[in-house]
Amino acid sequence: MKLIEQLQLLERLDQLFRLKATGTPAQLAARIGLSERQLYRLIQELKEIGFPIEYCKQRRCYYYTMKIQLRFELQVDEDILFKISGK
């Protein structure tokens, strides 16, 4: 997966976590184009670097347990080539 695609995937996951609209792991994996195993690995990696992600069995969705801010920006000289921001 290319770097930009990975960043866009993180942006999409961030949005779904914030909205508590991920659905079950199987639904989320299908929605973002990963296998369930890949999704579980990705979520584990995100948790290991400090993302406060939990799963609610009642609502059947992943969510953040605290407010976070996600920002990525690729800039060359004065030109912003790519930007992701979530609050």
Contact map, one row per residue, 1 for C-alpha under 8 A:
111011000000000000000000000000000000000000000000000000000000000000000000000000000000000
111111000000000000000000000000000000000000000000000000000000000000000000000000000000000
111111100000000000000000000000000000000000000000000000000000000000000000000000000000000
011111110000000000000000000000000000000000000000000000000000000000000000000000000000000
111111111000000000000000000000000000000000000000000000000000000000000000000000000000000
111111111100000000000000000000000000000000000000000000000000000000000000000000000000000
001111111110000000000000000000000000000000000000000000000000000000000001000000000001000
000111111111000000000000000000000000000000000000000000000000000000000000000000000001000
000011111111100000000000000000010000000000000000000000000000000000000000000000000000000
000001111111110000000000000000000000000000000000000000000000000000000000000000000000000
000000111111111000000000000000000000000000000000000000000000000000000100000000000001110
000000011111111100000000000000000000000000000000000000000000000000000000000000000000000
000000001111111110000100000000000000000000000000000000000000000000000000000000000000000
000000000111111111000000000000000000000000000000000000000000000000000100000000000000010
000000000011111111100000000000000000000000000000000000000000000000000000000000000000010
000000000001111111111100000000000000000000000000000000000000001000000000000000000000000
000000000000111111111100000000000000000000000000000010000000011100000000000000000000000
000000000000011111111000000000000000000000000000000000000000001100000000000000000000000
000000000000001111111100000000000000000000000000000000000000001000000000000000000000000
000000000000000111111110000000000000000000000000000000000000111000000000000000000000000
000000000000000111111110000000000000000000000000000000000000110000000000000000000000000
000000000000100110111111101100000000000000000000000000000001110000000000000000000000000
000000000000000000011111111100000000000000000000000000000001110000000000000000000000000
000000000000000000000111111100000000000000000000000000000001110000000000000000000000000
000000000000000000000111111110000001001100000000000000000000100000000000000000000000000
000000000000000000000011111111000011000000000000000000000000000000000000000000000000000
000000000000000000000111111111100000000000000000000000000000000000000000000000000000000
000000000000000000000111111111110000000000000000000000000000000000000000000000000000000
000000000000000000000000111111111111001000000000000000000000000000000000000000000000000
000000000000000000000000011111111110000000000000000000000000000000000000000000000000000
000000000000000000000000001111111100000000000000000000000000000000000000000000000000000
000000001000000000000000000111111100000000000000000000000000000000000000000000000000000
000000000000000000000000000011111110000000000000000000000000000000000000000000000000000
000000000000000000000000000011111111011000000000000000000000000000000000000000000000000
000000000000000000000000010011001111111000000000000000000000000000000000000000000000000
000000000000000000000000110010000111111100000000000000000000000000000000000000000000000
000000000000000000000000000000000011111110000000000000000000000000000000000000000000000
000000000000000000000000000000000111111111000000000000000000000000000000000000000000000
000000000000000000000000100010000111111111100000000000000000000000000000000000000000000
000000000000000000000000100000000001111111110000000000000000000000000000000000000000000
000000000000000000000000000000000000111111111000000000000000000000000000000000000000000
000000000000000000000000000000000000011111111100000000000000000000000000000000000000000
000000000000000000000000000000000000001111111110000010000000000000000000000000000000000
000000000000000000000000000000000000000111111111000000000000000000000000000000000000000
000000000000000000000000000000000000000011111111100000000000000000000000000000000000000
000000000000000000000000000000000000000001111111111000000000000000000000000000000000000
000000000000000000000000000000000000000000111111111110000000000000000000000000000000000
000000000000000000000000000000000000000000011111111000000000000000000000000000000000000
000000000000000000000000000000000000000000001111111000000000000000000000000000000000000
000000000000000000000000000000000000000000000111111100000000000000000000000000000000000
000000000000000000000000000000000000000000000111111110000000000100010000000000000000000
000000000000000000000000000000000000000000000010011111000000000111000000000000000000000
000000000000000010000000000000000000000000100010001111100000011110000000000000000000000
000000000000000000000000000000000000000000000000000111110000011110000000000000000000000
000000000000000000000000000000000000000000000000000011111001111000000000000000000000000
000000000000000000000000000000000000000000000000000001111111111000000000000000000000000
000000000000000000000000000000000000000000000000000000111111100000000000000000000000000
000000000000000000000000000000000000000000000000000000011111000000000000000000000000000
000000000000000000000000000000000000000000000000000000011111100000000000000000000000000
000000000000000000000111000000000000000000000000000000111111110000000000000000000000000
000000000000000000011111100000000000000000000000000000111011111000000000000000000000000
000000000000000010011111000000000000000000000000000011110001111100000000000000000000000
000000000000000111110000000000000000000000000000000011110000111110000000000000000000000
000000000000000011000000000000000000000000000000001111000000011111110000000000000000000
000000000000000000000000000000000000000000000000000111000000001111100000000000000000000
000000000000000000000000000000000000000000000000000100000000000111110000000000000000000
000000000000000000000000000000000000000000000000000000000000000111111000000000000000001
000000000000000000000000000000000000000000000000001000000000000101111100000000000000001
000000000000000000000000000000000000000000000000000000000000000000111110000000000000111
000000000010010000000000000000000000000000000000000000000000000000011111000000000001111
000000000000000000000000000000000000000000000000000000000000000000001111100000000011110
000000100000000000000000000000000000000000000000000000000000000000000111110000000111100
000000000000000000000000000000000000000000000000000000000000000000000011111000011111000
000000000000000000000000000000000000000000000000000000000000000000000001111100011110000
000000000000000000000000000000000000000000000000000000000000000000000000111111111100000
000000000000000000000000000000000000000000000000000000000000000000000000011111111000000
000000000000000000000000000000000000000000000000000000000000000000000000001111100000000
000000000000000000000000000000000000000000000000000000000000000000000000001111110000000
000000000000000000000000000000000000000000000000000000000000000000000000001111111000000
000000000000000000000000000000000000000000000000000000000000000000000000111101111110000
000000000000000000000000000000000000000000000000000000000000000000000000111100111110000
000000000000000000000000000000000000000000000000000000000000000000000001111000011111000
000000000000000000000000000000000000000000000000000000000000000000000011110000011111100
000000110010000000000000000000000000000000000000000000000000000000000111100000000111110
000000000010000000000000000000000000000000000000000000000000000000001111000000000011111
000000000010011000000000000000000000000000000000000000000000000000001110000000000001111
000000000000000000000000000000000000000000000000000000000000000000111100000000000000111
